[in-house]
């Protein structure tokens, strides 16, 4: 069986999402979807390893400050996709604040980290990012793979992983197994700019341990806000045919 942990000399929390079992009995294919912490310190050997795995799309979830000051060290054949997860421009921040004001009173009060997840999930920026990632997934060739990452590979990457695995039809307990692995494998690269509000939020989040409570901040927000994953997926501009195609592409 392939190994879940991708060992890199200068990268942490890099994992293959293969092997998890969906509710219909199919299994996530190995070697197609990867999640990771920072990819800005990779050695030549690390780059060769990711190229060997035919990872051709690199979705960078980090803030623009993190991307600009610690750019990914791309490997041959890889395309970089700017998928900065947080609302950063004036318009994005205003839209995020309006969405949180609209939905926050309807969501369960769970924990600090769960609240951060909830704020991001209802923000329009997150929908744009998830649409971009799903479109990249749908256009991959059968022998190609995609990776997405933030700095620690814990929270922004964790949120995306939960949503991706929900799309593939996994039960919560199976998705939770993957989410909680970041307790063992994450490391803080300290790439955030702690002189601004967003950087301070990222730094505090990086220091907060993942938990089952925080996990439910993701799954229950999707269910309570959109009425289920299928409706959430539709809100991104996709149809049932796209969801079926996604599952056929990444499950076996």
C-alpha positions as semicolon CSV with decimal commas, in nm:
position;residue;x (nm);y (nm);z (nm)
1;X;0,000;0,000;0,000
2;X;0,132;0,350;-0,079
3;X;0,239;0,560;0,218
4;X;0,025;0,853;0,328
5;X;0,313;1,071;0,446
6;X;0,528;1,220;0,172
7;X;0,873;1,258;0,325
8;X;1,044;1,579;0,216
9;X;1,378;1,715;0,329
10;X;1,248;2,071;0,372
11;X;0,871;2,033;0,373
12;X;0,627;1,926;0,642
13;X;0,281;1,775;0,674
14;X;0,276;1,666;0,309
15;X;0,021;1,387;0,271
16;X;-0,144;1,177;0,004
17;X;-0,524;1,178;0,039
18;X;-0,556;0,832;-0,114
19;X;-0,698;0,529;0,062
20;X;-0,992;0,685;0,245
21;X;-1,322;0,505;0,188
22;X;-1,634;0,685;0,062
23;X;-1,989;0,610;0,167
24;X;-2,055;0,418;-0,156
25;X;-1,767;0,181;-0,082
26;X;-1,521;0,326;-0,331
27;X;-1,175;0,443;-0,224
28;X;-0,993;0,770;-0,291
29;X;-0,722;0,698;-0,548
30;X;-0,363;0,717;-0,433
31;X;-0,131;0,962;-0,602
32;X;-0,393;1,209;-0,728
33;X;-0,456;1,455;-0,445
34;X;-0,202;1,591;-0,198
35;X;-0,216;1,837;0,091
36;X;0,085;2,005;0,249
37;X;0,245;2,273;0,457
38;X;0,480;2,530;0,307
39;X;0,650;2,449;-0,023
40;X;0,876;2,753;-0,016
41;X;1,182;2,579;0,130
42;X;1,200;2,271;-0,092
43;X;1,535;2,119;-0,180
44;X;1,616;1,995;-0,529
45;X;1,548;1,642;-0,405
46;X;1,205;1,753;-0,279
47;X;1,125;1,914;-0,613
48;X;1,230;1,597;-0,794
49;X;1,005;1,390;-0,566
50;X;0,698;1,604;-0,638
51;X;0,776;1,601;-1,010
52;X;0,810;1,221;-0,998
53;X;0,460;1,202;-0,853
54;X;0,333;1,400;-1,154
55;X;0,195;1,681;-0,940
56;X;0,121;1,939;-1,209
57;X;-0,100;2,186;-1,019
58;X;0,012;2,369;-0,703
59;X;-0,270;2,565;-0,536
60;X;-0,118;2,812;-0,288
61;X;-0,371;2,900;-0,016
62;X;-0,143;3,142;0,167
63;X;-0,189;3,517;0,196
64;X;-0,033;3,745;-0,060
65;X;0,228;3,849;0,196
66;X;0,327;3,486;0,249
67;X;0,332;3,419;-0,125
68;X;0,539;3,728;-0,205
69;X;0,795;3,685;0,072
70;X;0,818;3,306;0,070
71;X;0,734;3,197;-0,287
72;X;0,690;2,829;-0,366
73;X;0,989;2,655;-0,518
74;X;0,815;2,505;-0,818
75;X;0,932;2,183;-0,979
76;X;0,940;2,099;-1,353
77;X;0,594;2,065;-1,506
78;X;0,406;2,234;-1,221
79;X;0,162;2,524;-1,260
80;X;0,117;2,766;-0,970
81;X;-0,241;2,870;-0,886
82;X;-0,300;3,170;-0,659
83;X;-0,573;3,047;-0,425
84;X;-0,519;3,285;-0,132
85;X;-0,781;3,180;0,115
86;X;-0,840;3,489;0,323
87;X;-1,027;3,803;0,226
88;X;-0,751;4,062;0,185
89;X;-0,859;4,351;-0,039
90;X;-1,103;4,617;0,079
91;X;-1,395;4,472;-0,116
92;X;-1,319;4,116;-0,005
93;X;-1,301;4,222;0,360
94;X;-1,629;4,415;0,339
95;X;-1,802;4,117;0,177
96;X;-1,663;3,883;0,444
97;X;-1,780;4,111;0,726
98;X;-2,129;4,138;0,574
99;X;-2,154;3,760;0,535
100;X;-2,044;3,699;0,894
101;X;-2,297;3,952;1,023
102;X;-2,567;3,771;0,826
103;X;-2,483;3,414;0,929
104;X;-2,298;3,422;1,261
105;X;-2,612;3,426;1,476
106;X;-2,736;3,107;1,311
107;X;-2,419;2,904;1,366
108;X;-2,322;2,704;1,677
109;X;-2,068;2,858;1,916
110;X;-1,795;2,594;1,936
111;X;-1,437;2,717;1,983
112;X;-1,198;2,988;1,867
113;X;-1,065;2,779;1,578
114;X;-1,414;2,668;1,477
115;X;-1,521;3,033;1,467
116;X;-1,229;3,121;1,237
117;X;-1,334;2,835;1,008
118;X;-1,696;2,952;1,015
119;X;-1,602;3,310;0,930
120;X;-1,402;3,193;0,632
121;X;-1,657;2,943;0,505
122;X;-1,934;3,201;0,474
123;X;-1,703;3,461;0,315
124;X;-1,746;3,489;-0,064
125;X;-1,367;3,463;-0,112
126;X;-1,368;3,100;0,007
127;X;-1,631;3,006;-0,248
128;X;-1,416;3,152;-0,525
129;X;-1,115;2,954;-0,403
130;X;-1,306;2,627;-0,381
131;X;-1,451;2,679;-0,728
132;X;-1,099;2,734;-0,861
133;X;-0,966;2,418;-0,692
134;X;-1,255;2,199;-0,808
135;X;-1,214;2,327;-1,165
136;X;-0,845;2,234;-1,153
137;X;-0,935;1,890;-1,020
138;X;-1,188;1,832;-1,296
139;X;-0,939;1,922;-1,570
140;X;-0,656;1,695;-1,451
141;X;-0,552;1,413;-1,681
142;X;-0,584;1,062;-1,540
143;X;-0,211;1,034;-1,468
144;X;-0,176;1,382;-1,315
145;X;-0,201;1,504;-0,956
146;X;-0,279;1,825;-0,768
147;X;-0,146;1,965;-0,440
148;X;-0,281;2,248;-0,224
149;X;-0,109;2,396;0,079
150;X;-0,077;2,680;0,327
151;X;0,209;2,741;0,571
152;X;0,149;2,465;0,828
153;X;-0,084;2,250;0,622
154;X;-0,325;2,254;0,915
155;X;-0,609;2,507;0,894
156;X;-0,652;2,657;0,549
157;X;-0,536;2,327;0,404
158;X;-0,753;2,144;0,657
159;X;-1,064;2,336;0,554
160;X;-1,002;2,265;0,186
161;X;-0,938;1,897;0,262
162;X;-1,264;1,861;0,452
163;X;-1,457;2,020;0,166
164;X;-1,279;1,809;-0,099
165;X;-1,340;1,486;0,095
166;X;-1,705;1,581;0,152
167;X;-1,731;1,626;-0,225
168;X;-1,595;1,274;-0,271
169;X;-1,869;1,139;-0,047
170;X;-1,677;1,040;0,266
171;X;-1,842;1,009;0,606
172;X;-1,744;1,259;0,875
173;X;-1,550;1,003;1,079
174;X;-1,333;0,919;0,778
175;X;-1,269;1,286;0,699
176;X;-1,192;1,354;1,066
177;X;-0,917;1,090;1,057
178;X;-0,736;1,294;0,794
179;X;-0,800;1,629;0,960
180;X;-0,657;1,519;1,296
181;X;-0,333;1,388;1,144
182;X;-0,208;1,748;1,149
183;X;-0,160;1,707;1,524
184;X;0,134;1,484;1,445
185;X;0,285;1,629;1,129
186;X;0,241;2,007;1,116
187;X;0,514;2,262;1,182
188;X;0,493;2,642;1,195
189;X;0,710;2,804;0,927
190;X;0,622;3,150;1,069
191;X;0,560;3,309;0,729
192;X;0,280;3,543;0,835
193;X;0,332;3,917;0,877
194;X;0,243;3,969;1,243
195;X;0,240;4,347;1,195
196;X;-0,105;4,341;1,036
197;X;-0,442;4,205;1,146
198;X;-0,451;3,913;0,903
199;X;-0,096;3,810;0,991
200;X;-0,183;3,815;1,361
201;X;-0,487;3,597;1,297
202;X;-0,281;3,346;1,098
203;X;-0,014;3,336;1,370
204;X;-0,273;3,276;1,645
205;X;-0,447;3,011;1,438
206;X;-0,116;2,834;1,373
207;X;-0,062;2,808;1,748
208;X;-0,408;2,656;1,807
209;X;-0,432;2,277;1,795
210;X;-0,678;2,110;1,559
211;X;-0,966;1,934;1,736
212;X;-1,286;1,748;1,671
213;X;-1,480;2,058;1,779
214;X;-1,301;2,272;1,521
215;X;-1,367;2,006;1,257
216;X;-1,741;2,029;1,317
217;X;-1,712;2,404;1,269
218;X;-1,652;2,318;0,902
219;X;-1,900;2,038;0,838
220;X;-2,190;2,183;1,036
221;X;-2,147;2,530;0,889
222;X;-2,183;2,384;0,541
223;X;-2,490;2,185;0,641
224;X;-2,662;2,461;0,835
225;X;-2,582;2,746;0,597
226;X;-2,640;2,571;0,264
227;X;-2,862;2,281;0,370
228;X;-2,615;2,007;0,276
229;X;-2,305;1,952;0,068
230;X;-2,484;1,911;-0,265
231;X;-2,634;2,259;-0,228
232;X;-2,299;2,401;-0,124
233;X;-2,138;2,249;-0,433
234;X;-2,418;2,394;-0,648
235;X;-2,356;2,738;-0,495
236;X;-2,006;2,721;-0,644
237;X;-2,158;2,698;-0,991
238;X;-2,140;2,321;-1,040
239;X;-2,410;2,067;-1,119
240;X;-2,477;1,707;-1,019
241;X;-2,299;1,591;-1,333
242;X;-1,983;1,770;-1,219
243;X;-2,005;1,604;-0,878
244;X;-2,050;1,261;-1,036
245;X;-1,755;1,326;-1,269
246;X;-1,539;1,440;-0,978
247;X;-1,612;1,120;-0,786
248;X;-1,554;0,898;-1,088
249;X;-1,222;1,075;-1,145
250;X;-1,084;1,042;-0,793
251;X;-1,252;0,727;-0,658
252;X;-1,201;0,365;-0,753
